[in-house]
Structures are given as C-alpha cells and as structure tokens.
Amino acid sequence: MLIIGIAGGTGSGKTTVVRKILERLPQGEVVILPQDSYYRDSSHLPLESRLEINFDHPDSIEFELLVKHLKELKKGKPIEQPIYSYLTCTRASETILIKPCHVIIVEGILVLTNPELRKMMDLKVFVDADADDRLIRVINRDIIERGRSVNKVMERYESTVKPMHLQFIEPSKRFADLIIPQGGNNHIAIDILTKYIENNLVEK
C-alpha cells in the first residue's frame, strides 16, 4: 500500500491536483481520505459558536481518528469515514464505507503538521501558491459553497486563515518530499507524481 500526503494552504489547488491525478489512474486503484472529513464534531455547541470555529488550527482535526483509520486500511480492514458539513459545522450521522486500496491519498491543509501521520506517508507533497491567488479562490469557494458573505470571508481570512497559514501550514512545507508550485496548473509536477504512483502500481 502506498500512502501519499498532499498538503498546502487554503485555496492552493490541492483538490485540483488530486482530481487530475485520479483522472490519469485506473479506477478503483486510489482512495482519498480528505482531512476535512475529520473535523471534530461541534454539535454540542450553539450555532453561533460553531460558525466561529478556527478550521485552520490543528486542534480542529481529530487526527487520532484519521491515524486510526489509516492503520485499519493498512491492515486490510474497511473503515467508516465521517461526513462533515461546513454549513452546520457538525458531523452527519451517516458515514462513507472506505475499503482498502493500493494507493491512499491523505489530502488537507494540515496533514503534514501531524508527526504520527507523516510517519505513515511514503511520499509527502506540498502544493504551493501565491497568497493573493489563494485568497481569490477562498473568496469564490466560501461564497458559493459555504454561503458566506464577502465581508465574512475577508474577516475570517485576516483573523484565522492568514495567521494559521503562517504559523502551521507554511512551516509544514519543510517536511515535503515534493513541492508543486502553481497548484493544479503545474502539469509537469502532476505528471511526475502520477508516474510515481503508476510505477508503484506496476510493482505491487
């Protein structure tokens, strides 16, 4: 089993990189474990408090469960992946059944900040992008997908996204084996990463 970690700042293009890799690989050979599925459940908090959660701090992630699930998959056992809603900031009662696969991609802004998770990765990737490019993507995404106003997005960017990026995410770049500048637009880097995975699938 090949485990790849793909990190990078909010709006850096991680999801695009993962999507382009999946498009080039045989169906059923790769499974994605998104960090976003493992945000801690906040259903015990009132909605006003939930909306103020700092999603860019490592403490917001239940890394213990993510590591446990990764270990289960390595043992050949299926897992029940949580489903998290950004609209309600809670976990759904339903889960997604994930079966073991030849390649597992763990993707999220903070996946390289956790030492135990890093140890399990065969390849660590950091998707890099300019801060202004990331901000534009964050504004578009949060307005369209998460129903936030421009003012709310900008306020959140200044209060949590930017400082957390500088404190936790950017420093985690030093753990990466491969850095992909320009995110999903870097076709050469994506080709290299895809080839690495294909070679591993051939050797399995």
C-alpha positions as a printed Julia matrix, in Angstrom:
204×3 Matrix{Float64}:
   0.0    0.0     0.0
   1.27   3.43   -1.0
   0.28   6.35    1.25
   0.68   9.88   -0.12
   0.07  13.05    1.85
  -0.9   16.17   -0.08
  -0.92  19.44    1.88
  -0.88  23.15    1.06
  -2.63  26.35    2.04
  -6.35  27.0     1.72
  -7.1   27.65   -1.95
  -3.66  26.45   -3.13
  -5.1   23.96   -5.63
  -4.75  20.69   -3.67
  -8.15  19.4    -4.77
  -7.36  20.17   -8.42
  -4.04  18.3    -8.17
  -5.78  15.28   -6.62
  -8.53  15.35   -9.26
  -6.02  15.47  -12.12
  -4.1   12.54  -10.63
  -7.29  10.49  -10.3
  -8.23  11.24  -13.93
  -4.99   9.63  -15.11
  -5.06   6.49  -12.97
  -7.11   3.29  -13.29
 -10.45   3.49  -11.5
 -10.56   1.69   -8.17
  -6.8    1.84   -7.55
  -6.81   5.02   -5.46
  -8.86   6.16   -2.46
  -8.92   9.68   -0.99
  -9.02  10.43    2.73
  -9.85  14.15    3.0
  -8.74  15.87    6.18
 -11.97  17.87    6.04
 -13.98  14.73    6.88
 -12.18  14.54   10.23
 -13.06  17.93   11.7
 -14.19  17.43   15.27
 -17.94  17.28   15.76
 -19.31  20.51   17.25
 -22.98  19.61   17.56
 -22.79  20.24   21.33
 -22.12  23.94   20.68
 -24.72  26.59   19.73
 -24.71  27.55   16.03
 -23.17  30.98   16.72
 -20.17  29.33   18.4
 -19.84  26.74   15.64
 -19.61  29.42   12.98
 -16.6   30.9    14.8
 -14.57  27.66   14.79
 -10.97  28.06   13.66
 -10.81  25.4    10.92
  -7.17  26.22   10.18
  -5.78  25.16   13.57
  -4.51  21.56   14.03
  -6.68  21.17   17.15
  -9.8   21.35   14.95
  -8.89  18.0    13.36
  -9.46  14.63   15.03
  -6.05  13.35   13.93
  -6.38  10.4    16.32
  -9.28   9.02   14.29
  -7.6    9.76   10.95
  -4.43   7.91   12.03
  -6.53   5.03   13.4
  -8.45   4.74   10.12
  -5.23   4.8     8.1
  -3.81   1.99   10.25
  -7.0   -0.04    9.75
  -6.76   0.36    5.97
  -3.11  -0.73    6.06
  -4.25  -3.89    7.85
  -6.69  -4.54    5.01
  -9.78  -3.57    7.0
 -12.55  -1.21    5.76
 -13.38   1.99    7.67
 -16.42   4.22    8.17
 -15.25   7.68    7.08
 -17.1   10.58    8.76
 -19.09  13.13    6.76
 -18.64  16.74    7.88
 -20.87  19.67    6.94
 -19.41  23.17    6.74
 -22.92  24.61    6.7
 -23.86  23.23   10.13
 -20.28  22.6    11.41
 -21.32  19.13   12.57
 -20.76  15.53   11.57
 -23.57  13.68    9.87
 -24.93  10.51   11.43
 -24.15   8.72    8.16
 -20.63   7.61    7.2
 -18.92   6.53    3.97
 -17.62   2.97    3.71
 -13.99   3.07    2.5
 -12.33  -0.18    1.51
  -8.56  -0.77    1.45
  -6.89   0.23   -1.81
  -3.43   0.06   -3.41
  -2.95   3.83   -3.12
  -4.32   6.13   -0.4
  -4.08   9.9    -0.73
  -4.49  11.85    2.52
  -5.34  15.42    1.5
  -5.76  18.6     3.52
  -4.17  21.85    4.66
  -2.81  20.41    7.91
  -1.89  16.8     7.06
   1.88  17.47    7.2
   1.65  19.12   10.64
   0.97  15.84   12.47
   4.13  13.78   13.2
   2.35  10.41   13.54
   0.52  10.93   10.26
   3.74  11.97    8.49
   5.48   8.78    9.61
   2.86   6.71    7.81
   3.33   8.53    4.49
   5.55   7.11    1.75
   5.51  10.44   -0.1
   4.76  13.92    1.26
   3.63  16.62   -1.18
   3.07  20.35   -0.62
   1.01  22.3    -3.15
   2.25  25.9    -3.19
   0.54  29.04   -4.48
   0.82  32.81   -4.09
  -1.19  34.28   -1.22
  -3.28  36.54   -3.48
  -4.21  33.59   -5.74
  -5.27  31.57   -2.71
  -7.34  34.45   -1.35
  -9.28  34.8    -4.61
 -10.07  31.07   -4.59
 -11.09  31.18   -0.91
 -13.49  34.08   -1.54
 -15.11  32.32   -4.5
 -15.38  28.98   -2.72
 -16.72  30.28    0.6
 -19.36  32.43   -1.07
 -20.59  29.74   -3.48
 -20.14  26.55   -1.43
 -20.45  27.75    2.17
 -22.92  30.63    1.86
 -20.67  33.27    3.43
 -20.61  36.98    2.58
 -17.52  38.68    1.14
 -17.09  40.65    4.38
 -17.3   37.47    6.48
 -14.77  35.71    4.25
 -12.32  38.62    4.45
 -12.77  38.91    8.2
 -12.1   35.19    8.64
  -9.09  35.36    6.3
  -7.48  38.14    8.36
  -8.33  36.67   11.78
  -7.61  32.95   11.25
  -6.73  31.78    7.72
  -3.68  34.02    7.2
  -2.15  33.74   10.72
  -2.74  29.96   10.87
  -1.15  29.57    7.43
   1.96  31.39    8.61
   2.08  29.56   11.96
   1.27  25.97   10.94
   0.79  25.33    7.22
   3.69  27.18    5.61
   6.25  25.7     8.09
   5.0   22.17    7.27
   6.38  22.66    3.75
   9.82  21.66    5.06
   8.57  18.1     5.58
   7.57  17.72    1.9
   9.45  15.42   -0.48
   7.86  17.2    -3.44
   6.68  20.81   -3.73
   4.24  21.69   -6.51
   4.25  25.42   -7.3
   1.23  26.91   -9.13
  -1.06  24.15   -7.89
  -3.22  22.42  -10.49
  -1.63  24.39  -13.32
   1.74  22.68  -12.86
   1.29  19.88  -15.38
   4.91  18.71  -15.21
   4.82  18.18  -11.44
   1.47  16.39  -11.71
   2.93  14.16  -14.44
   5.89  13.29  -12.19
   3.6   12.47   -9.26
   1.26  10.41  -11.43
   4.21   8.48  -12.89
   5.48   7.74   -9.4
   2.1    6.26   -8.46
   1.83   4.3   -11.74
   5.27   2.77  -11.16
   4.19   1.7    -7.69
   1.03   0.1    -9.08
   3.09  -1.86  -11.6
   5.41  -3.13   -8.85
   2.62  -4.16   -6.45
